[in-house]
Amino acid sequence: MYLPGMLSLSLSLSHTHTHTHIKVCCPAFSSVLSEEVMCQDLHLSTDSFAVADYVVFALMLVVSAAVGVYYAWADRGQRSSGDFLMGGRRLTALPVSLSLTASFMSAITVLSNPAEVRSHHIPRGQMQKNHFVSGSTERKTFLVIVVSLTFQYLELRFNRATRLLGTVLFIVQTILYTGIVIYAPALALNQVTGMDLWGAVISTGVVCTFYCTMGGLKAVVWTDVIQLGVMLAGFLSVIVRSVVLQGGVFPIISDSEQGGRLNFWDFDTNPLRRHTFWTVTIGGAFVWVSIYGINQAQVQRYISCKSIGHARASLYINLLGLWSILLCSVFAGMCLYSVYKNCDPWTAGLVSAPDQLMPYLVMDILGNYPGLPGLFVAAAYSGSLSTVSSSINALAAVTVEDLIKPYTNMSEKHLSWISKGLSFAYGALCIGMAGLASLMGGILQAAVSIFGVIGGPLLGLFTLGILYFSILCDQNVFKGALSGLLSGLVVSLWVGIGAQIYPPPPEMTLPLPLTTDGCNFTTANSINWTSTALPVQPNYITTAPVHNLNSRPVLADNWYSLSYLYFSPIGTIIAISVGLIVSLFTGGWGLKVESRLTLMKEDTTLYYLNKFFRDRVSAVKQYQMLLTTNSC
């Protein structure tokens, strides 16, 4: 329907071309220029890569592959699967800490976090959650280092069935998540260069699979170090150019503040709200504890360190890396909003998904600087490579250690070859699973939802293990552990799948207003049209099934509309609650258990801080008493 005096845009986006084709129809001028509605074609240029861009991008791929070849040659005499999967346990704190940062700072961070800040506000980028990780789970995490692998702890604490179930859930979770992070940079490449979408997906997986299979964990760690540097450089190129264009840092901060993007303290307690202080602080803490406390991809890096001291140091140094990357992604989102505050490309229909906004910005402000667009796409690609390679290595490790080694008598040399074969097979499987990413809506929410739905119950299971009064390691009382895990998983899947089928109403997500009042498109005949009213969201874009409001079930507007950040706490709390109740009725309380398998006060950072201050106070008192004695 055309409204008099309004400009209407009909948009066709091609996944294989580098120009956006727009037909401009202006009924207001039809009586003057023609008896019919006047329509003209125009192209909004999104210049394709220059030679320098391809060189930068290709250089990152070549260096990543070369690291794999180097370690394949340097460690050609390795005789065990431990050398391949855990780097021989000879790595130091610095490279491991950088690898920890790169592993979960994927292309999702590069593409989706800035888009989230632009459309909502900064609570998604709050960083306090990392303190919770380092303070409350770090010391007990190193119990797993002694055990060797994450899920071996479950067998020591409960029984083998619990260990196998935990392993299977981890494999499913990791494959699904890896499919998303392979798909994410392909969107960037497709938007910026016109490269075939699935060609980009396959190339991502092939490069990862190559250096994982050739070089093992050492190659993964050192490519992570290189790729983290590329990610920072890509962010900084966008930030610096945006700051120059906007006249400094303060105008960007001012624009963000006026637009409501700096609302740090939204204390609304409604659990249906997508992002508030409470959803990010509580829900985000559970997600990050599950990642840094029990996720095999991260724990495997702790295991690769030459000592527990290096492992502890790597976790603390990692915090600095996390803060740097998250700060860059948040400020890049502020730049994105500031540059397009008067003409939002997503609202105007110039991009087909919010995750393509950053590549669009890059080509808009850096297109005249050969090499810099290639650097940003290399950054997005690096984020994906680092995460996928970590996942492939972890999948191979848990398969060998949990599913093959306990049931066979193979030599270490044969297990080493099997590890390499599994790396190749999981790489191929993750490429195939990338196809699901296009069906899951926004990649940020999909990624966090996967960690919440599966990671939450697993976190609950490990929490049951480390609590002294919970289910104990008696073969007759493991029922509580399995009951808790399965209950948490069922409830998490219930709410997670329900949220995908019946997405929450717009009033719960509360996207901040975006405008197209300043949009000014020029046609081929140099006639300028200024948009005064454009659709808030193009009606041809869908990220979830659309349902008639009258047909929505009762639970759709409450239970299914919970913030996706609460999926993990729900799974964790249900798992712990059911596990404790079942444990109580099956005789699991009151049994003795090895202290090394449970959480003791000496395992907490708070205990050592308290001890430190008490020792200092005691020393001061002794010094004062000594002075008093000498004066007498």
Summary of the structure (lengths in Angstrom):
residues: 632
radius of gyration: 26.7
end to end distance: 97.7
largest distance: 110.2
contacts: 2308
relative contact order: 0.16
helix: 70%
strand: 5%
